[in-house]
Amino acid sequence: MTSRTRVHCVVPFCRRTAPYDEARAHQEIICGKHWRGIDRRWRSRHALIVRVLTKLGPHQVRDPRKVLHMADTIWAACKRQAIERAAGVT
């Protein structure tokens, strides 16, 4: 049985965790050690999209599906790069 108190880093074999947040529907994290390994441009794009979604909310954007899709795409790229860098691929 899995515990809902902690969420593990998405990088395989990383033992770092963060508190589970009930407010988020699907929660994945990249720990600070692996987050710093991601290119600055991807981190800044992620920060920008998070600011837009936090400040405006998905309902006040002209096309919320496009913004949410963009956020998912940026997160997937960050996640992929964190895993590759941890494995020593890139």
ABEGO torsion letter per residue (X at the ends): XBBAABBBBABBGBABBBBBBAABABBBBBBAAAAAABBAAAAAAAAAAAAAAAAAEAAABABAAAAAAAAAAAAAAAAAAAAAAAAGAX
